[in-house]
Amino acid sequence: MLIASVETATSETDSDEVPGVPMEVDEAPVRRRRRRQSTTHLKAVPQSLEQRELLKAEAEKYAATLDRSRQFTKADLEDWSRDLLSRLGMSESYVGFAAVLIGNFFWKRQFLSIPFNRRMLLLPHCLKHAEGCPADYDEFGLDCETCGACSIADYKVKAEKLGYKVLVAEGSPIVLKIIVSGYIDGILGVACLNVLEKAIDKVLIAGVPSYAIPLHSGDCKNTTLDQSWVFEVLDKYEPMPEPETPSFLPLIRAGNFLFERDFDRLLPRVRTKDPARADSPIAFTEKIAYDWLANGGKRFRPFITLAAYDSMTGGVLQKTQLEKVDRLPVPDSVCRVAMSIEAFHKASLVHDDIEDDDLFRYGRPTVHREYDLGTAINVGDHLIGLGYKLLNSVRQDFGPDVACDVLDRMSQAHIKLCDGQGAEMAWQRRPTIELTALDALQIYALKTSPAFEAALYSGLRMAGPLGVNEEMVPAFCRHLGVGFQVLNDLKDWRGDKNNKLVAGQDAKALRPTVLLAMAIEAANFSQREALQDIIEGDANDPQRVERLRRIFEECGVFEKAEALVDKSRARAESLADETENEKLRQLLYFLVDTVLAPEDDEAPAPAEQDMLVALPLA
């Protein structure tokens, strides 16, 4: 088996020489995570109102016994649901329905404590009157005219009078974008169990208090719901002194705060400070660099730095209501270091897009496409300079020793990234059928893991000496980075809606991915010959992607890659399990859940299919 061969090769090599390849670890208790499997048989809805009301009442009693001092996982929710159904002697087919109800009552008090103007009512467009609906769709969903032809207007009118934001749309990207931006703090949603299952992971990760009303079926044309369940909570407001369940949502927003509300204070403009001179030639580079740094991306690395510092200093940021403060309640140096990591990251993307000749980034043309090659190189270099300028602030608040440690880790990350990107380009210059999974994983570890490590290390180091976490941080980030990159390979075949418009672009460019390496190692004689022909053939061959897809499917490459992600996820979690600091341990779990969140259970999309650009999920 391929993964076993990778582990064997790794165990005979020093980990410093082969960073990032999953290593064997001692047995340790880990968070239990189920492998993905079909859940169709678990999505039945009780047919009678009497059954639904009974299950709802029992779910409320069950949720009252749960510990609200920490968030639950999807696995926890499923376990609770099965336990409740077993106690009631009800069918396992109601697991999904019961899970939604238990989740509702876990969050209900906290949801009801949110003012109406900080809530969102999310309605499915399948409730609209299909014939003759006058409403049009905009970027936020259905622009309802409240004509009274369907039940949407009944909810919309009352909710908007209370102060709710009302969105008629399917899916979670725009919802989470609004949440992260700070406009709402809780969701009252109506959806079928299929949609709720897809949304639950993202809602759990974000820690958003929510209350969901399941539709009675997944039939988009003929569906009903228990309307009284909506009105039971729609107009209820019951304030609480403070939230029962902590969330990483304030910290996610803090990462955005740096670039949306505090950007010019933390990184004052020089050439573009005077609007009258902003379009002058001397201000040209700064204007593009600042725009590139301030806009686009998930800002996940700055979040890691802020969250790491916060986890070791009492969790002040996690309790802060950002809409009520003018600046973050942490030293400016911490904020600037978080911004510096984003500057380095954006610089690497500008240069990486040049090297790979990518067309789009964040749903807009790449810098070298929008301007020209020389401008893009210069903008990337300018962003590197901004990164080091921001880093210099560390010595003011934390002294030269901390500043030197952070700078050293940043420079190591920078060098490793260049080594990894260089290795990828070297292989592309002379592609060979001898590519191994170990080669690909080594490149992944160099390209991705050091950025996570620098972000996590910097936040922890500014909070004090790392102590027992000194060895954990690089090991954890190796597994996180490798798993992330393998997931990115899989997204390439589905079409990465955050960045790429067309699926299969990495395959078309013939990059040294672990998928290709796995196919080479698993191929029979004829498949190997076909792979060699593809590798040595015309790069503009329109059939290249589909030929690779067929071989990948025949060799079970997609399944093996998913298994490798599962292994990286499990090993990162095992390191988190051993972390003594409770807040840091929860942060590490959160990083695993966010960075290595499983993909939806669907086959890779055809390579020719155009993919819509989705709003990024933090």
C-alpha positions as CSV (number, residue, x, y, z in Angstrom):
1,M,0.0,0.0,0.0
2,L,1.3,3.4,-1.0
3,I,0.9,5.2,2.4
4,A,2.7,2.3,4.1
5,S,5.6,2.7,1.7
6,V,5.8,6.4,2.4
7,E,5.9,5.8,6.2
8,T,8.6,3.1,5.8
9,A,10.8,5.4,3.8
10,T,10.2,8.2,6.2
11,S,11.1,6.2,9.3
12,E,14.5,5.5,8.0
13,T,15.2,9.2,7.4
14,D,15.9,12.0,9.9
15,S,12.8,14.2,10.3
16,D,14.8,17.4,9.8
17,E,15.9,16.1,6.3
18,V,12.4,15.1,5.3
19,P,10.1,17.7,6.9
20,G,6.4,17.3,6.8
21,V,6.1,13.6,5.8
22,P,3.7,11.8,8.2
23,M,5.7,10.0,10.8
24,E,4.7,7.1,13.1
25,V,3.8,8.3,16.6
26,D,3.3,6.6,19.9
27,E,-0.2,5.5,20.7
28,A,-2.1,8.4,22.4
29,P,-5.7,9.3,23.0
30,V,-7.1,11.3,20.1
31,R,-10.3,13.1,19.3
32,R,-12.5,10.5,17.7
33,R,-13.3,11.4,14.1
34,R,-15.4,9.2,11.9
35,R,-14.5,8.5,8.3
36,R,-16.9,10.1,5.9
37,Q,-19.7,7.8,4.6
38,S,-23.1,8.2,3.1
39,T,-25.7,9.6,5.5
40,T,-28.7,9.4,3.3
41,H,-30.3,6.8,5.5
42,L,-30.0,9.1,8.6
43,K,-32.0,12.0,7.2
44,A,-35.6,11.0,7.7
45,V,-38.0,13.5,9.2
46,P,-40.9,12.1,11.4
47,Q,-44.1,12.2,9.4
48,S,-46.5,13.3,12.1
49,L,-46.4,16.6,14.0
50,E,-46.9,14.6,17.2
51,Q,-43.7,12.7,16.7
52,R,-41.8,15.8,15.8
53,E,-43.0,17.7,18.8
54,L,-42.1,14.7,21.1
55,L,-38.6,14.5,19.7
56,K,-38.2,18.3,20.0
57,A,-39.3,18.3,23.7
58,E,-37.0,15.4,24.5
59,A,-34.1,17.1,22.7
60,E,-34.6,20.2,24.8
61,K,-34.4,18.1,28.0
62,Y,-31.3,16.2,26.7
63,A,-29.5,19.5,25.8
64,A,-30.1,20.9,29.3
65,T,-27.7,18.2,30.6
66,L,-24.8,19.1,28.3
67,D,-21.7,21.0,29.2
68,R,-21.8,24.4,27.6
69,S,-18.3,25.5,28.6
70,R,-16.9,24.4,25.2
71,Q,-18.2,23.8,21.7
72,F,-19.2,20.4,20.5
73,T,-18.0,18.6,17.4
74,K,-20.1,17.0,14.7
75,A,-19.2,13.6,16.1
76,D,-20.4,14.6,19.6
77,L,-23.7,15.8,18.0
78,E,-24.2,12.5,16.2
79,D,-23.4,10.5,19.4
80,W,-25.9,12.6,21.4
81,S,-28.5,12.1,18.7
82,R,-28.1,8.3,18.6
83,D,-28.2,8.2,22.4
84,L,-31.5,10.2,22.6
85,L,-33.1,8.1,19.9
86,S,-32.1,4.9,21.7
87,R,-33.6,6.1,24.9
88,L,-36.9,6.9,23.1
89,G,-36.9,3.7,21.1
90,M,-37.0,5.7,17.8
91,S,-35.5,4.8,14.5
92,E,-31.8,5.5,13.6
93,S,-33.1,7.1,10.4
94,Y,-33.9,10.3,12.5
95,V,-30.3,10.9,13.5
96,G,-30.0,14.0,11.4
97,F,-33.3,15.5,12.5
98,A,-32.5,14.8,16.2
99,A,-29.0,16.3,15.8
100,V,-30.4,19.5,14.5
101,L,-32.8,19.8,17.5
102,I,-30.1,19.0,20.1
103,G,-27.9,21.6,18.5
104,N,-30.7,24.1,18.6
105,F,-31.2,23.7,22.3
106,F,-27.5,23.7,23.0
107,W,-27.3,27.2,21.5
108,K,-30.9,28.5,22.2
109,R,-30.2,30.6,25.3
110,Q,-27.1,32.2,23.7
111,F,-29.0,32.8,20.4
112,L,-31.9,34.4,22.2
113,S,-29.5,36.7,24.0
114,I,-28.4,38.3,20.7
115,P,-30.2,41.5,19.8
116,F,-32.5,41.3,16.8
117,N,-30.3,43.7,14.8
118,R,-27.4,41.3,15.2
119,R,-29.3,38.3,13.9
120,M,-29.8,36.9,10.4
121,L,-32.9,35.0,9.2
122,L,-31.8,32.6,6.5
123,L,-34.5,31.2,4.2
124,P,-34.3,28.7,1.3
125,H,-35.3,29.9,-2.1
126,C,-37.3,26.7,-2.5
127,L,-40.0,28.3,-0.4
128,K,-40.7,31.0,-3.1
129,H,-43.7,30.7,-5.3
130,A,-42.1,29.2,-8.4
131,E,-44.6,30.5,-10.9
132,G,-44.6,34.2,-11.6
133,C,-42.1,35.2,-8.8
134,P,-41.2,38.8,-9.5
135,A,-38.0,38.7,-7.4
136,D,-34.5,38.7,-9.0
137,Y,-31.3,37.2,-7.6
138,D,-28.4,39.5,-6.7
139,E,-25.0,38.6,-5.1
140,F,-26.7,38.0,-1.8
141,G,-29.4,35.7,-3.0
142,L,-33.1,36.3,-3.8
143,D,-34.1,40.0,-3.7
144,C,-37.6,39.3,-2.4
145,E,-40.3,41.8,-3.3
146,T,-42.6,40.7,-0.4
147,C,-45.5,40.4,-2.8
148,G,-47.3,38.0,-0.6
149,A,-47.4,35.2,-3.1
150,C,-45.4,32.8,-0.9
151,S,-44.6,32.1,2.7
152,I,-41.2,33.9,2.4
153,A,-42.9,37.3,2.8
154,D,-44.6,36.1,6.1
155,Y,-41.2,35.6,7.7
156,K,-39.4,38.4,6.0
157,V,-41.7,41.2,6.9
158,K,-41.9,40.4,10.6
159,A,-38.1,39.7,10.8
160,E,-37.1,42.9,9.1
161,K,-39.5,44.9,11.4
162,L,-37.7,43.4,14.4
163,G,-34.3,44.4,12.9
164,Y,-33.1,41.1,11.4
165,K,-31.0,40.9,8.3
166,V,-33.0,38.5,6.0
167,L,-31.3,36.5,3.3
168,V,-33.0,34.2,0.9
169,A,-30.2,31.9,-0.4
170,E,-28.9,28.4,-0.4
171,G,-25.5,27.5,1.1
172,S,-23.1,29.0,3.6
173,P,-20.3,31.1,1.9
174,I,-22.1,34.4,1.8
175,V,-23.5,33.9,5.3
176,L,-20.1,33.2,6.8
177,K,-18.6,36.1,5.0
178,I,-21.2,38.4,6.6
179,I,-20.6,36.8,10.0
180,V,-16.8,37.2,9.8
181,S,-17.2,40.8,8.7
182,G,-19.0,41.5,12.0
183,Y,-22.5,42.3,10.9
184,I,-24.3,39.5,12.7
185,D,-23.8,37.2,15.6
186,G,-26.4,34.5,15.2
187,I,-28.5,32.7,12.6
188,L,-32.1,31.6,12.5
189,G,-32.2,29.3,9.5
190,V,-34.7,27.2,7.6
191,A,-33.3,24.4,5.3
192,C,-33.6,20.8,4.4
193,L,-31.5,18.2,6.3
194,N,-29.2,17.9,3.3
195,V,-28.3,21.6,3.4
196,L,-28.1,21.6,7.2
197,E,-25.6,18.8,7.2
198,K,-23.4,20.6,4.7
199,A,-23.6,23.8,6.7
200,I,-23.2,22.3,10.2
201,D,-19.4,21.8,9.9
202,K,-18.8,25.5,9.0
203,V,-21.2,26.8,11.6
204,L,-19.6,24.6,14.3
205,I,-16.1,25.8,13.2
206,A,-17.1,29.4,13.4
207,G,-18.9,28.9,16.7
208,V,-22.0,30.8,15.6
209,P,-25.0,30.5,17.9
210,S,-27.7,29.2,15.6
211,Y,-31.2,27.8,15.6
212,A,-32.4,25.7,12.6
213,I,-35.9,24.7,11.4
214,P,-35.7,21.6,9.2
215,L,-37.9,21.3,6.2
216,H,-40.0,18.2,6.0
217,S,-38.3,17.0,2.8
218,G,-35.5,17.8,0.4
219,D,-38.0,18.2,-2.5
220,C,-37.2,21.7,-3.6
221,K,-40.7,22.1,-5.2
222,N,-43.0,20.6,-2.7
223,T,-41.8,21.1,0.8
224,T,-43.3,22.2,4.1
225,L,-42.1,23.1,7.6
226,D,-43.4,23.6,11.1
227,Q,-44.1,27.3,10.9
228,S,-44.8,27.7,14.6
229,W,-41.2,26.6,15.3
230,V,-39.9,29.7,13.5
231,F,-42.2,32.1,15.4
232,E,-41.3,30.5,18.8
233,V,-37.9,32.1,18.6
234,L,-38.1,34.8,15.9
235,D,-39.3,37.6,18.3
236,K,-37.8,36.4,21.6
237,Y,-34.9,38.3,23.2
238,E,-33.5,37.2,26.5
239,P,-30.2,38.9,27.4
240,M,-27.4,37.1,29.3
241,P,-24.5,38.6,31.3
242,E,-22.0,36.8,29.1
243,P,-21.9,33.9,26.5
244,E,-22.0,30.4,27.9
245,T,-19.9,28.9,25.2
246,P,-16.6,30.5,24.1
247,S,-16.0,30.9,20.3
248,F,-13.2,31.7,18.0
249,L,-15.4,34.0,16.0
250,P,-14.1,37.2,17.8
251,L,-10.6,36.1,16.9
252,I,-11.5,35.5,13.3
253,R,-13.0,38.9,13.2
254,A,-9.9,40.4,14.9
255,G,-7.8,39.1,11.9
256,N,-10.1,41.1,9.6
257,F,-10.1,44.1,12.0
258,L,-6.4,44.6,11.3
259,F,-6.9,45.1,7.6
260,E,-10.3,46.7,7.5
261,R,-10.4,49.1,10.5
262,D,-6.8,49.5,11.8
263,F,-4.8,49.1,8.6
264,D,-3.6,52.7,8.1
265,R,-2.8,53.2,11.8
266,L,-0.7,50.1,12.0
267,L,1.0,50.5,8.6
268,P,0.9,54.2,7.7
269,R,1.2,55.0,4.0
270,V,4.2,56.9,2.8
271,R,3.9,57.5,-0.9
272,T,0.1,57.4,-1.1
273,K,-0.7,59.3,2.1
274,D,-1.5,62.4,0.1
275,P,-4.4,61.6,-2.2
276,A,-3.2,64.3,-4.7
277,R,0.0,62.3,-5.2
278,A,-1.4,58.8,-5.0
279,D,-1.4,58.4,-8.8
280,S,2.2,59.7,-9.3
281,P,4.8,57.3,-10.7
282,I,6.7,57.2,-7.4
283,A,3.5,56.1,-5.5
284,F,2.7,53.4,-8.2
285,T,4.2,50.4,-6.4
286,E,3.0,51.3,-2.9
287,K,-0.5,51.8,-4.2
288,I,-0.7,48.3,-5.7
289,A,1.1,46.6,-2.8
290,Y,-1.2,48.2,-0.1
291,D,-4.2,47.3,-2.1
292,W,-3.0,43.7,-2.5
293,L,-2.2,43.4,1.2
294,A,-5.4,45.1,2.5
295,N,-7.8,43.1,0.2
296,G,-8.5,39.5,-0.6
297,G,-7.7,36.3,1.1
298,K,-8.9,34.6,4.3
299,R,-6.4,36.3,6.6
300,F,-6.0,33.0,8.3
301,R,-2.3,33.3,9.2
302,P,-2.8,36.6,11.0
303,F,-5.7,34.9,12.9
304,I,-3.3,32.1,14.0
305,T,-0.8,34.6,15.4
306,L,-3.5,36.6,17.3
307,A,-5.1,33.4,18.6
308,A,-1.9,31.9,19.7
309,Y,-0.9,35.0,21.7
310,D,-4.4,35.2,23.1
311,S,-4.4,31.6,24.2
312,M,-1.4,32.2,26.4
313,T,-2.4,35.5,27.8
314,G,-5.8,35.0,29.3
315,G,-8.1,34.9,26.2
316,V,-8.9,38.7,26.3
317,L,-9.4,38.9,22.5
318,Q,-11.8,35.9,22.5
319,K,-14.1,37.9,24.9
320,T,-13.9,41.2,23.1
321,Q,-16.9,42.7,21.3
322,L,-15.0,44.3,18.4
323,E,-17.9,46.5,17.4
324,K,-17.5,48.4,20.7
325,V,-13.7,49.0,20.6
326,D,-11.5,51.3,18.5
327,R,-8.5,49.1,18.6
328,L,-7.7,45.5,19.6
329,P,-6.8,45.1,23.3
330,V,-3.3,43.6,22.6
331,P,0.0,45.3,22.0
332,D,0.4,46.9,18.6
333,S,3.5,44.7,18.0
334,V,1.3,41.6,18.1
335,C,-1.0,43.1,15.5
336,R,1.9,44.2,13.3
337,V,3.5,40.8,13.4
338,A,0.2,39.2,12.4
339,M,0.1,41.7,9.5
340,S,3.7,40.9,8.5
341,I,2.9,37.2,8.0
342,E,0.1,38.2,5.7
343,A,2.5,40.5,3.8
344,F,5.0,37.7,3.4
345,H,2.2,35.4,2.3
346,K,0.8,37.9,-0.2
347,A,4.3,38.4,-1.6
348,S,4.8,34.7,-2.1
349,L,1.5,34.5,-3.9
350,V,2.4,37.3,-6.3
351,H,5.6,35.6,-7.2
352,D,4.1,32.1,-7.2
353,D,1.4,33.3,-9.7
354,I,4.2,34.6,-12.0
355,E,6.1,31.3,-11.8
356,D,2.9,29.3,-12.4
357,D,1.4,31.8,-14.8
358,D,-1.9,31.7,-12.9
359,L,-4.7,33.8,-14.3
360,F,-6.7,34.6,-11.2
361,R,-6.3,35.1,-7.5
362,Y,-9.2,35.9,-5.1
363,G,-11.5,36.1,-8.1
364,R,-9.6,38.9,-9.8
365,P,-6.7,38.9,-12.3
366,T,-3.3,38.1,-10.9
367,V,-0.9,41.1,-10.5
368,H,1.3,40.1,-13.5
369,R,-1.9,39.7,-15.7
370,E,-3.5,43.0,-14.5
371,Y,-0.2,45.0,-15.0
372,D,2.9,43.3,-16.3
373,L,5.7,40.9,-15.2
374,G,8.2,43.5,-14.0
375,T,5.5,45.3,-11.9
376,A,4.4,42.1,-10.3
377,I,8.0,41.2,-9.3
378,N,8.5,44.6,-7.8
379,V,5.2,44.6,-5.9
380,G,6.1,41.2,-4.4
381,D,9.5,42.5,-3.3
382,H,7.8,45.6,-1.9
383,L,5.5,43.4,0.2
384,I,8.5,41.5,1.6
385,G,9.9,44.9,2.6
386,L,6.6,45.8,4.3
387,G,6.7,42.5,6.2
388,Y,10.1,43.2,7.7
389,K,9.1,46.8,8.5
390,L,6.2,45.4,10.5
391,L,8.3,42.8,12.2
392,N,10.7,45.5,13.5
393,S,8.0,46.7,16.0
394,V,8.5,43.5,18.1
395,R,11.5,44.9,19.9
396,Q,9.5,47.9,21.1
397,D,7.1,45.9,23.2
398,F,8.9,42.6,23.8
399,G,12.6,43.3,23.6
400,P,15.4,42.3,21.3
401,D,15.5,38.6,22.3
402,V,11.9,38.0,21.3
403,A,12.3,40.1,18.2
404,C,15.3,38.0,17.1
405,D,13.5,34.7,17.7
406,V,10.5,35.8,15.7
407,L,12.7,37.2,12.9
408,D,14.7,34.0,12.8
409,R,11.6,31.8,12.5
410,M,10.2,34.1,9.8
411,S,13.4,34.0,7.8
412,Q,13.5,30.2,8.0
413,A,10.0,30.0,6.7
414,H,10.9,32.3,3.8
415,I,13.9,30.2,2.9
416,K,12.0,26.9,3.1
417,L,9.2,28.3,1.0
418,C,11.7,29.3,-1.8
419,D,13.3,25.9,-1.5
420,G,10.0,24.1,-2.0
421,Q,8.9,26.3,-4.9
422,G,12.3,25.9,-6.5
423,A,12.1,22.1,-6.2
424,E,8.7,22.2,-7.9
425,M,10.0,24.4,-10.8
426,A,13.1,22.2,-11.1
427,W,10.9,19.1,-11.6
428,Q,8.7,20.9,-14.1
429,R,11.8,21.9,-16.0
430,R,12.9,18.3,-16.3
431,P,9.8,16.2,-15.5
432,T,10.4,12.5,-14.8
433,I,8.4,9.4,-14.3
434,E,10.5,8.6,-11.3
435,L,8.6,11.1,-9.1
436,T,7.8,9.5,-5.7
437,A,5.3,10.3,-3.1
438,L,8.1,11.1,-0.7
439,D,9.4,13.7,-3.2
440,A,6.0,15.4,-3.5
441,L,5.4,15.4,0.3
442,Q,8.8,16.9,0.9
443,I,7.9,19.8,-1.5
444,Y,4.6,20.2,0.2
445,A,6.2,20.4,3.7
446,L,8.6,23.1,2.4
447,K,6.0,25.1,0.6
448,T,3.1,25.2,3.2
449,S,4.1,24.1,6.7
450,P,6.7,26.8,7.5
451,A,4.1,29.6,7.1
452,F,1.7,27.9,9.6
453,E,4.7,27.4,11.9
454,A,5.9,31.0,11.7
455,A,2.4,32.3,12.4
456,L,1.8,30.0,15.4
457,Y,5.3,30.3,16.8
458,S,5.3,34.1,16.6
459,G,2.1,34.4,18.7
460,L,3.3,32.0,21.3
461,R,6.8,33.5,21.5
462,M,5.5,37.0,22.1
463,A,3.5,35.6,25.0
464,G,6.6,34.1,26.6
465,P,9.1,31.2,26.2
466,L,7.6,28.2,24.4
467,G,9.0,25.6,26.8
468,V,7.4,22.2,26.2
469,N,5.7,23.5,23.1
470,E,9.0,24.2,21.3
471,E,9.1,20.7,19.6
472,M,5.3,20.4,19.3
473,V,4.9,23.5,17.1
474,P,7.0,22.4,14.0
475,A,5.7,18.8,14.2
476,F,2.0,19.9,14.4
477,C,2.5,22.4,11.5
478,R,4.2,19.8,9.3
479,H,1.1,17.5,9.5
480,L,-1.2,20.5,9.1
481,G,0.7,21.8,6.1
482,V,1.0,18.5,4.3
483,G,-2.6,17.7,4.8
484,F,-3.6,21.1,3.6
485,Q,-1.6,20.8,0.4
486,V,-3.0,17.3,-0.3
487,L,-6.5,18.7,0.2
488,N,-5.6,21.5,-2.2
489,D,-4.7,18.9,-4.8
490,L,-8.1,17.3,-4.4
491,K,-9.7,20.7,-4.7
492,D,-7.9,21.3,-8.0
493,W,-9.9,18.4,-9.5
494,R,-13.1,19.7,-8.1
495,G,-12.4,23.4,-8.9
496,D,-11.3,25.5,-6.0
497,K,-14.1,28.0,-5.8
498,N,-12.0,30.4,-3.7
499,N,-9.3,31.0,-6.2
500,K,-9.6,29.0,-9.4
501,L,-12.2,29.3,-12.1
502,V,-11.5,26.0,-13.8
503,A,-10.9,22.5,-12.4
504,G,-7.7,20.6,-13.2
505,Q,-5.3,23.5,-13.6
506,D,-2.5,22.0,-11.5
507,A,-2.9,18.8,-13.5
508,K,-2.8,20.6,-16.8
509,A,0.3,22.4,-15.7
510,L,1.8,19.0,-14.7
511,R,3.0,20.0,-11.3
512,P,4.7,17.4,-9.1
513,T,1.6,16.7,-7.0
514,V,1.3,13.7,-4.6
515,L,-1.6,12.5,-6.7
516,L,0.6,12.2,-9.7
517,A,3.3,10.5,-7.6
518,M,0.7,8.0,-6.2
519,A,-0.4,7.2,-9.7
520,I,3.1,6.5,-10.8
521,E,3.8,4.2,-7.9
522,A,0.5,2.3,-8.3
523,A,0.4,2.2,-12.1
524,N,0.7,-1.1,-14.1
525,F,2.9,-1.3,-17.1
526,S,0.4,0.2,-19.6
527,Q,-0.6,2.9,-17.2
528,R,3.0,3.8,-16.5
529,E,3.6,4.1,-20.3
530,A,0.6,6.3,-20.6
531,L,1.9,8.5,-17.7
532,Q,5.3,8.8,-19.3
533,D,3.7,9.8,-22.6
534,I,1.7,12.5,-20.7
535,I,4.7,13.8,-18.8
536,E,6.9,14.0,-21.9
537,G,4.1,15.0,-24.3
538,D,2.7,18.3,-25.5
539,A,1.8,20.6,-22.6
540,N,-1.0,22.1,-24.7
541,D,-2.6,18.7,-25.3
542,P,-6.4,19.3,-24.6
543,Q,-6.8,15.7,-23.5
544,R,-4.1,15.8,-20.9
545,V,-6.4,16.4,-17.9
546,E,-8.9,13.8,-18.8
547,R,-6.2,11.2,-19.6
548,L,-4.7,11.8,-16.1
549,R,-8.2,11.7,-14.5
550,R,-8.8,8.2,-16.0
551,I,-5.5,6.9,-14.7
552,F,-6.0,8.5,-11.3
553,E,-9.4,6.9,-11.0
554,E,-8.1,3.5,-12.1
555,C,-5.3,3.6,-9.6
556,G,-7.6,4.8,-6.7
557,V,-5.5,7.9,-6.3
558,F,-8.3,10.2,-5.0
559,E,-9.2,7.7,-2.3
560,K,-5.5,7.3,-1.3
561,A,-5.1,11.0,-1.1
562,E,-8.1,11.4,1.1
563,A,-6.7,8.6,3.4
564,L,-3.4,10.6,3.6
565,V,-5.3,13.7,4.7
566,D,-7.1,11.6,7.3
567,K,-3.7,10.4,8.6
568,S,-2.3,13.9,8.7
569,R,-5.4,15.1,10.5
570,A,-5.2,12.3,13.1
571,R,-1.5,12.9,13.8
572,A,-2.0,16.7,14.2
573,E,-4.8,16.0,16.6
574,S,-2.7,13.6,18.6
575,L,-0.1,16.4,19.2
576,A,-3.0,18.7,20.2
577,D,-4.2,16.0,22.7
578,E,-0.8,16.1,24.4
579,T,-0.8,20.0,24.8
580,E,-1.2,20.9,28.4
581,N,-2.5,24.5,28.1
582,E,-6.3,24.1,27.6
583,K,-6.8,27.3,25.5
584,L,-3.9,26.4,23.2
585,R,-5.1,22.8,22.9
586,Q,-8.6,24.1,21.8
587,L,-6.8,26.4,19.3
588,L,-4.9,23.5,17.8
589,Y,-8.1,21.5,17.4
590,F,-9.7,24.5,15.8
591,L,-6.8,24.7,13.3
592,V,-7.2,21.1,12.4
593,D,-11.0,21.4,12.0
594,T,-10.6,24.5,9.8
595,V,-7.5,23.8,7.7
596,L,-8.2,20.1,7.2
597,A,-12.0,20.2,7.0
598,P,-13.2,17.3,4.9
599,E,-14.5,18.1,1.4
600,D,-18.1,17.5,0.6
601,D,-18.8,13.9,-0.4
602,E,-18.9,14.4,-4.2
603,A,-16.9,13.1,-7.1
604,P,-14.4,15.5,-8.7
605,A,-16.0,17.8,-11.2
606,P,-15.2,17.5,-14.9
607,A,-12.1,19.5,-15.7
608,E,-13.9,21.6,-18.3
609,Q,-16.6,22.7,-15.9
610,D,-16.5,26.4,-15.0
611,M,-16.6,27.0,-11.3
612,L,-18.2,30.1,-9.7
613,V,-16.0,32.1,-7.4
614,A,-17.3,31.7,-3.8
615,L,-16.7,34.1,-1.0
616,P,-13.8,32.9,1.2
617,L,-14.5,31.0,4.5
618,A,-12.3,32.0,7.3
